[in-house]
């Protein structure tokens, strides 16, 4: 098996990922800093894991994350399809 070069971090290209203060009164974590991810970042992350599963390059401890992303991705794709079917 061949060795894969480490991937450079991509977080620098997403400036909106700076930690933000949580100001919800109902949250037990009020006042903590949380990282907010936009949908484009989450989609890219899910796609990368699913593609890595397809190419069989994930480590053993990463496979579970990739499998869950594949399930989530297929569930997210179904929602717009169901709406299209009911509209037509």
N, CA, C and O atoms as a DFTB+ gen file, in Angstrom:
352 C
 N C O
     1  1       0.844      -1.184       0.000
     2  2       0.000       0.000       0.000
     3  2       0.888       1.246       0.000
     4  3       1.943       1.266       0.635
     5  1       0.467       2.248      -0.694
     6  2       1.246       3.472      -0.781
     7  2       0.890       4.441       0.339
     8  3      -0.201       4.379       0.906
     9  1       1.801       5.315       0.642
    10  2       1.614       6.288       1.716
    11  2       1.058       7.586       1.136
    12  3       1.512       8.045       0.088
    13  1       0.095       8.165       1.803
    14  2      -0.544       9.395       1.344
    15  2       0.126      10.583       2.019
    16  3       0.423      10.550       3.213
    17  1       0.358      11.622       1.245
    18  2       0.940      12.840       1.808
    19  2      -0.109      13.542       2.673
    20  3      -1.297      13.503       2.356
    21  1       0.320      14.182       3.757
    22  2      -0.644      14.894       4.601
    23  2      -1.306      16.034       3.831
    24  3      -0.684      16.686       2.992
    25  1      -2.564      16.253       4.135
    26  2      -3.327      17.313       3.492
    27  2      -3.098      18.614       4.252
    28  3      -3.099      18.632       5.482
    29  1      -2.905      19.686       3.522
    30  2      -2.725      20.991       4.161
    31  2      -4.063      21.450       4.741
    32  3      -5.114      21.148       4.176
    33  1      -4.038      22.168       5.848
    34  2      -5.293      22.649       6.433
    35  2      -6.012      23.600       5.487
    36  3      -5.386      24.426       4.822
    37  1      -7.334      23.472       5.436
    38  2      -8.126      24.348       4.566
    39  2      -8.876      25.407       5.360
    40  3      -9.587      26.229       4.782
    41  1      -8.724      25.393       6.663
    42  2      -9.480      26.331       7.485
    43  2      -9.106      27.786       7.233
    44  3      -9.921      28.675       7.480
    45  1      -7.912      28.050       6.754
    46  2      -7.506      29.430       6.502
    47  2      -8.337      30.056       5.389
    48  3      -8.491      31.277       5.338
    49  1      -8.877      29.219       4.494
    50  2      -9.669      29.758       3.391
    51  2     -11.115      30.042       3.796
    52  3     -11.908      30.504       2.976
    53  1     -11.458      29.772       5.040
    54  2     -12.803      30.028       5.536
    55  2     -12.722      30.995       6.717
    56  3     -12.757      30.553       7.865
    57  1     -12.617      32.291       6.467
    58  2     -12.443      33.244       7.568
    59  2     -13.649      33.327       8.499
    60  3     -13.519      33.817       9.621
    61  1     -14.825      32.859       8.059
    62  2     -16.009      32.952       8.909
    63  2     -16.014      31.879       9.994
    64  3     -16.963      31.807      10.774
    65  1     -14.969      31.039      10.062
    66  2     -14.928      29.971      11.035
    67  2     -14.279      30.380      12.350
    68  3     -13.934      29.523      13.163
    69  1     -14.111      31.670      12.564
    70  2     -13.549      32.135      13.832
    71  2     -14.525      31.822      14.957
    72  3     -15.738      31.929      14.773
    73  1     -14.008      31.438      16.121
    74  2     -14.907      31.142      17.246
    75  2     -15.770      32.353      17.612
    76  3     -15.308      33.494      17.606
    77  1     -17.017      32.073      17.926
    78  2     -17.978      33.117      18.307
    79  2     -18.480      32.816      19.715
    80  3     -18.507      31.659      20.135
    81  1     -18.871      33.844      20.433
    82  2     -19.435      33.650      21.763
    83  2     -20.867      33.160      21.656
    84  3     -21.645      33.658      20.843
    85  1     -21.212      32.175      22.485
    86  2     -22.567      31.639      22.517
    87  2     -23.374      32.469      23.486
    88  3     -23.035      32.549      24.667
    89  1     -24.446      33.094      23.001
    90  2     -25.229      34.011      23.828
    91  2     -26.653      33.533      24.071
    92  3     -27.524      34.347      24.379
    93  1     -26.912      32.243      23.941
    94  2     -28.256      31.717      24.141
    95  2     -28.538      31.557      25.635
    96  3     -27.761      30.936      26.359
    97  1     -29.654      32.123      26.086
    98  2     -30.014      32.025      27.504
    99  2     -30.375      30.590      27.893
   100  3     -30.195      30.201      29.047
   101  1     -30.880      29.803      26.944
   102  2     -31.331      28.449      27.249
   103  2     -30.207      27.416      27.213
   104  3     -30.428      26.259      27.571
   105  1     -29.030      27.803      26.797
   106  2     -27.938      26.840      26.651
   107  2     -27.118      26.739      27.935
   108  3     -26.792      27.752      28.553
   109  1     -26.785      25.502      28.333
   110  2     -25.907      25.361      29.496
   111  2     -24.470      25.775      29.176
   112  3     -23.637      25.885      30.076
   113  1     -24.187      26.001      27.915
   114  2     -22.843      26.388      27.483
   115  2     -22.734      27.886      27.206
   116  3     -21.819      28.323      26.509
   117  1     -23.652      28.663      27.742
   118  2     -23.665      30.110      27.511
   119  2     -22.330      30.728      27.910
   120  3     -21.778      30.425      28.968
   121  1     -21.824      31.601      27.039
   122  2     -20.580      32.285      27.301
   123  2     -19.358      31.592      26.714
   124  3     -18.285      32.192      26.641
   125  1     -19.503      30.346      26.299
   126  2     -18.382      29.631      25.691
   127  2     -18.215      30.055      24.244
   128  3     -19.152      30.540      23.609
   129  1     -17.024      29.867      23.740
   130  2     -16.766      30.147      22.330
   131  2     -17.028      28.876      21.533
   132  3     -16.552      27.798      21.885
   133  1     -17.788      29.018      20.459
   134  2     -18.076      27.885      19.582
   135  2     -17.649      28.253      18.164
   136  3     -17.572      29.429      17.810
   137  1     -17.378      27.245      17.373
   138  2     -17.028      27.458      15.977
   139  2     -18.259      27.222      15.134
   140  3     -18.902      26.178      15.248
   141  1     -18.593      28.174      14.292
   142  2     -19.760      28.080      13.421
   143  2     -19.270      27.766      12.016
   144  3     -18.452      28.497      11.458
   145  1     -19.771      26.677      11.448
   146  2     -19.381      26.266      10.103
   147  2     -20.497      26.604       9.126
   148  3     -21.673      26.380       9.413
   149  1     -20.124      27.143       7.975
   150  2     -21.148      27.414       6.968
   151  2     -21.426      26.146       6.170
   152  3     -20.660      25.185       6.243
   153  1     -22.510      26.140       5.414
   154  2     -22.951      24.934       4.719
   155  2     -21.955      24.490       3.651
   156  3     -21.807      23.293       3.404
   157  1     -21.282      25.427       3.027
   158  2     -20.311      25.064       1.991
   159  2     -19.148      24.268       2.588
   160  3     -18.666      23.312       1.981
   161  1     -18.705      24.667       3.774
   162  2     -17.623      23.956       4.443
   163  2     -18.062      22.544       4.831
   164  3     -17.324      21.584       4.614
   165  1     -19.252      22.416       5.398
   166  2     -19.754      21.109       5.824
   167  2     -19.923      20.192       4.613
   168  3     -19.575      19.013       4.670
   169  1     -20.452      20.731       3.526
   170  2     -20.624      19.943       2.308
   171  2     -19.273      19.465       1.773
   172  3     -19.144      18.311       1.363
   173  1     -18.279      20.334       1.775
   174  2     -16.944      19.961       1.301
   175  2     -16.328      18.874       2.174
   176  3     -15.696      17.947       1.668
   177  1     -16.512      18.990       3.470
   178  2     -15.977      18.007       4.396
   179  2     -16.636      16.643       4.187
   180  3     -15.955      15.619       4.150
   181  1     -17.959      16.638       4.051
   182  2     -18.672      15.382       3.823
   183  2     -18.253      14.753       2.502
   184  3     -18.022      13.546       2.435
   185  1     -18.154      15.553       1.463
   186  2     -17.756      15.034       0.154
   187  2     -16.352      14.442       0.200
   188  3     -16.101      13.398      -0.401
   189  1     -15.444      15.092       0.903
   190  2     -14.071      14.595       1.002
   191  2     -14.028      13.231       1.679
   192  3     -13.324      12.335       1.214
   193  1     -14.770      13.059       2.768
   194  2     -14.790      11.771       3.452
   195  2     -15.416      10.682       2.585
   196  3     -14.900       9.566       2.523
   197  1     -16.522      10.996       1.918
   198  2     -17.188       9.997       1.082
   199  2     -16.292       9.597      -0.092
   200  3     -16.210       8.417      -0.436
   201  1     -15.626      10.564      -0.701
   202  2     -14.701      10.244      -1.798
   203  2     -13.525       9.409      -1.290
   204  3     -13.059       8.505      -1.985
   205  1     -13.050       9.707      -0.089
   206  2     -11.945       8.945       0.488
   207  2     -12.352       7.506       0.768
   208  3     -11.533       6.597       0.627
   209  1     -13.606       7.283       1.164
   210  2     -14.094       5.914       1.341
   211  2     -14.055       5.189       0.002
   212  3     -13.604       4.046      -0.082
   213  1     -14.528       5.856      -1.037
   214  2     -14.553       5.257      -2.366
   215  2     -13.172       4.892      -2.881
   216  3     -13.025       3.929      -3.633
   217  1     -12.173       5.639      -2.490
   218  2     -10.802       5.375      -2.929
   219  2     -10.029       4.525      -1.920
   220  3      -8.852       4.221      -2.113
   221  1     -10.723       4.147      -0.831
   222  2     -10.146       3.267       0.190
   223  2      -8.841       3.827       0.775
   224  3      -7.847       3.111       0.895
   225  1      -8.861       5.106       1.132
   226  2      -7.660       5.735       1.676
   227  2      -7.812       6.218       3.123
   228  3      -6.897       6.837       3.667
   229  1      -8.950       5.942       3.743
   230  2      -9.141       6.373       5.127
   231  2      -8.473       5.400       6.089
   232  3      -8.388       4.199       5.830
   233  1      -8.007       5.943       7.193
   234  2      -7.476       5.111       8.262
   235  2      -8.650       4.414       8.952
   236  3      -9.806       4.798       8.774
   237  1      -8.339       3.400       9.729
   238  2      -9.379       2.621      10.395
   239  2     -10.260       3.498      11.289
   240  3     -11.479       3.332      11.323
   241  1      -9.638       4.426      12.007
   242  2     -10.403       5.282      12.912
   243  2     -11.208       6.358      12.175
   244  3     -12.074       6.990      12.781
   245  1     -10.944       6.579      10.886
   246  2     -11.687       7.570      10.113
   247  2     -12.874       6.956       9.368
   248  3     -13.766       7.677       8.921
   249  1     -12.886       5.639       9.234
   250  2     -13.934       4.975       8.460
   251  2     -15.321       5.223       9.034
   252  3     -16.269       5.427       8.275
   253  1     -15.461       5.210      10.348
   254  2     -16.772       5.406      10.968
   255  2     -17.308       6.805      10.660
   256  3     -18.495       6.973      10.382
   257  1     -16.434       7.797      10.710
   258  2     -16.846       9.165      10.375
   259  2     -17.295       9.218       8.918
   260  3     -18.334       9.798       8.607
   261  1     -16.518       8.618       8.036
   262  2     -16.861       8.605       6.620
   263  2     -18.178       7.901       6.346
   264  3     -18.964       8.353       5.514
   265  1     -18.423       6.799       7.038
   266  2     -19.682       6.072       6.856
   267  2     -20.865       6.909       7.322
   268  3     -21.910       6.926       6.671
   269  1     -20.709       7.591       8.429
   270  2     -21.812       8.440       8.923
   271  2     -22.069       9.618       7.991
   272  3     -23.217      10.012       7.784
   273  1     -20.997      10.182       7.426
   274  2     -21.178      11.260       6.455
   275  2     -21.885      10.762       5.207
   276  3     -22.699      11.484       4.631
   277  1     -21.588       9.535       4.778
   278  2     -22.252       8.973       3.600
   279  2     -23.743       8.809       3.856
   280  3     -24.559       9.103       2.982
   281  1     -24.106       8.340       5.048
   282  2     -25.522       8.189       5.404
   283  2     -26.196       9.555       5.469
   284  3     -27.295       9.731       4.943
   285  1     -25.550      10.512       6.104
   286  2     -26.113      11.855       6.210
   287  2     -26.270      12.497       4.840
   288  3     -27.279      13.145       4.562
   289  1     -25.281      12.316       3.996
   290  2     -25.321      12.900       2.664
   291  2     -26.486      12.328       1.859
   292  3     -27.187      13.070       1.170
   293  1     -26.694      11.025       1.940
   294  2     -27.804      10.434       1.195
   295  2     -29.148      10.898       1.747
   296  3     -30.100      11.069       0.985
   297  1     -29.241      11.103       3.056
   298  2     -30.483      11.602       3.644
   299  2     -30.756      13.042       3.210
   300  3     -31.903      13.408       2.952
   301  1     -29.700      13.858       3.131
   302  2     -29.878      15.248       2.714
   303  2     -30.265      15.357       1.245
   304  3     -30.961      16.297       0.859
   305  1     -29.830      14.422       0.432
   306  2     -30.180      14.433      -0.991
   307  2     -31.643      14.051      -1.179
   308  3     -32.294      14.542      -2.102
   309  1     -32.165      13.188      -0.323
   310  2     -33.534      12.723      -0.475
   311  2     -34.560      13.834      -0.265
   312  3     -35.599      13.841      -0.925
   313  1     -34.288      14.764       0.634
   314  2     -35.265      15.817       0.940
   315  2     -35.674      16.632      -0.276
   316  3     -36.871      16.776      -0.522
   317  1     -34.729      17.177      -1.056
   318  2     -35.149      17.937      -2.235
   319  2     -35.829      17.060      -3.289
   320  3     -36.713      17.534      -4.003
   321  1     -35.434      15.799      -3.395
   322  2     -36.066      14.911      -4.360
   323  2     -37.511      14.682      -3.986
   324  3     -38.377      14.700      -4.860
   325  1     -37.801      14.466      -2.710
   326  2     -39.185      14.285      -2.277
   327  2     -40.018      15.525      -2.567
   328  3     -41.172      15.413      -2.978
   329  1     -39.447      16.700      -2.360
   330  2     -40.180      17.935      -2.659
   331  2     -40.483      18.036      -4.143
   332  3     -41.584      18.434      -4.522
   333  1     -39.527      17.682      -4.987
   334  2     -39.747      17.724      -6.438
   335  2     -40.855      16.769      -6.856
   336  3     -41.690      17.111      -7.694
   337  1     -40.866      15.584      -6.280
   338  2     -41.880      14.593      -6.639
   339  2     -43.269      15.084      -6.259
   340  3     -44.218      14.903      -7.022
   341  1     -43.401      15.699      -5.100
   342  2     -44.709      16.166      -4.660
   343  2     -45.158      17.415      -5.423
   344  3     -46.358      17.661      -5.541
   345  1     -44.226      18.197      -5.937
   346  2     -44.580      19.387      -6.707
   347  2     -45.102      18.969      -8.084
   348  3     -46.073      19.534      -8.587
   349  1     -44.454      17.984      -8.677
   350  2     -44.829      17.538     -10.030
   351  2     -46.034      16.712      -9.950
   352  3     -46.523      16.232     -10.973
